[in-house]
Amino acid sequence: MSPRIAARGLVVYDGTLLTVQYGSGDGERWYLTPGGGQQTGESLSETVRREVREETGYEVEVESLAFVRDYIPSNYDTDEDEDEGGAEDDDHRVDHFFWCELVDDDPVQPTVRDAKQVGVTWLAVDELDDYWFFPRELPDALQRQVKTANREARYLGDIR
């Protein structure tokens, strides 16, 4: 099976990051940036715009590539692996994270929520480590780039 190609939006506004909040029946909560799988015939930037609008209700302008991340579940102990918005636990995924700017800061209702999505939340970029955030290594990389205003794309490797 081929890796699942996905694109995610990094929408940073006034020191906060737009995230999608997920939850389980036992009260656990975790956070991801909005995004999802690329559809046939769709560019990565089109994927980001569509997914951000569907999951959060916000319209964004997609800018430059920020990060690329592999996630190969078989390389990790899967006892505590995240369910990233409904993706299968054994799917190799390649996520492309893009810097985005809000077109309008007044969202409409999200149209397509993921199965375990419970909300949309703006989290302070410098406090992301305080949350169960995926991928786990993204907060450090994101905080460094926001702090230095560095928009150079980085490959993060195979990370959870």
C-alpha positions in Angstrom: 0.0 0.0 0.0 1.3 3.5 -0.8 1.7 6.1 1.9 -1.3 8.4 2.5 -0.4 11.9 1.4 -1.9 14.7 3.5 -1.7 18.5 3.8 -2.2 20.5 7.0 -2.5 24.2 7.7 -0.4 26.2 10.1 -2.6 29.2 10.9 -0.8 31.4 13.4 -2.7 34.5 14.5 -1.7 36.8 17.3 0.5 34.3 18.9 -2.0 31.4 18.7 -2.3 28.4 16.5 -5.6 27.2 15.0 -6.1 23.6 16.0 -8.8 20.9 15.8 -9.7 19.3 19.1 -10.4 15.6 19.2 -11.9 13.6 22.1 -12.8 10.1 23.2 -15.6 8.8 25.3 -13.3 8.6 28.4 -12.7 12.4 28.3 -9.2 12.4 26.7 -8.5 15.4 24.4 -5.8 15.8 21.8 -5.0 18.4 19.2 -3.9 18.6 15.6 -3.6 21.3 13.0 -6.5 21.1 10.5 -5.8 19.0 7.5 -6.2 15.7 5.8 -5.8 13.5 2.8 -5.1 14.7 -0.6 -7.8 13.8 -3.2 -7.0 12.7 -6.7 -6.5 15.7 -9.0 -6.1 18.1 -6.1 -2.9 20.1 -5.4 -1.6 20.2 -1.8 -2.6 23.8 -1.4 -6.1 23.0 -2.5 -6.1 20.2 0.0 -5.1 22.6 2.8 -7.8 25.2 1.8 -10.5 22.5 1.6 -9.6 20.8 4.9 -9.2 23.9 6.9 -12.6 25.2 5.7 -14.3 21.8 6.3 -12.9 21.2 9.7 -12.8 24.8 11.1 -15.0 27.0 9.0 -12.1 29.4 8.3 -11.0 30.5 4.8 -7.3 30.7 4.4 -4.7 31.7 1.9 -2.0 29.0 1.6 1.5 30.3 1.6 4.8 28.4 1.7 5.7 24.9 2.8 6.8 24.8 6.5 7.4 21.1 7.3 7.2 17.6 5.9 6.7 14.7 8.3 6.7 11.0 7.8 4.8 8.8 10.2 5.5 5.1 9.9 3.5 3.4 12.8 5.4 0.1 12.6 8.5 2.0 13.8 6.8 2.7 17.1 5.2 1.0 20.0 1.5 1.4 19.1 0.1 1.0 22.6 -0.4 4.8 22.9 -0.4 5.9 19.3 -2.8 8.7 18.4 -5.8 8.4 16.2 -5.0 11.3 13.9 -8.5 12.3 12.9 -9.6 8.8 12.0 -6.6 7.5 10.1 -5.9 3.8 10.3 -3.3 2.9 12.9 -1.1 1.0 10.4 -1.1 3.7 7.6 2.2 5.2 6.6 1.5 8.9 6.3 3.4 11.8 4.8 2.1 15.2 6.1 2.9 18.5 4.4 2.5 21.5 6.8 1.9 24.8 5.1 1.9 28.4 6.5 -1.5 29.9 6.0 -3.0 33.4 6.5 -6.7 33.9 7.5 -8.7 35.4 4.7 -11.5 36.3 7.2 -11.4 35.9 10.9 -15.1 35.3 11.1 -15.6 31.5 10.4 -18.7 29.7 9.2 -19.8 26.4 10.7 -17.4 23.6 9.9 -19.0 21.4 7.2 -17.1 18.1 7.5 -15.9 17.1 11.0 -13.7 14.1 11.5 -15.3 11.3 13.5 -13.7 12.2 16.9 -13.5 15.9 16.3 -15.1 17.8 19.2 -14.1 21.4 18.5 -11.9 24.0 17.1 -9.5 25.8 19.4 -6.8 28.5 19.2 -3.8 27.5 21.4 -1.0 29.7 22.4 2.0 28.7 20.3 4.4 29.0 23.3 2.1 26.7 25.4 1.7 23.9 22.9 3.8 21.6 25.1 1.1 21.8 27.7 -1.3 19.9 25.5 -1.5 16.4 24.0 -0.6 17.7 20.5 0.3 15.7 17.4 2.8 15.3 15.9 4.5 15.5 19.3 7.7 17.0 17.9 5.9 19.8 15.9 5.6 22.3 18.8 9.3 22.7 19.3 10.0 23.2 15.5 7.0 25.5 15.2 7.9 27.6 18.2 11.5 28.0 16.9 10.3 29.2 13.5 7.6 31.5 14.9 10.1 33.1 17.3 12.8 33.7 14.6 10.3 34.4 11.8 12.1 31.7 9.8 9.9 30.3 7.1 12.4 27.9 5.6 10.9 24.5 5.0 12.2 21.6 7.1 11.9 17.8 6.9 11.1 16.6 10.4 11.7 12.9 9.6 9.7 9.9 10.8 8.0 11.4 13.9 4.9 10.7 16.0 
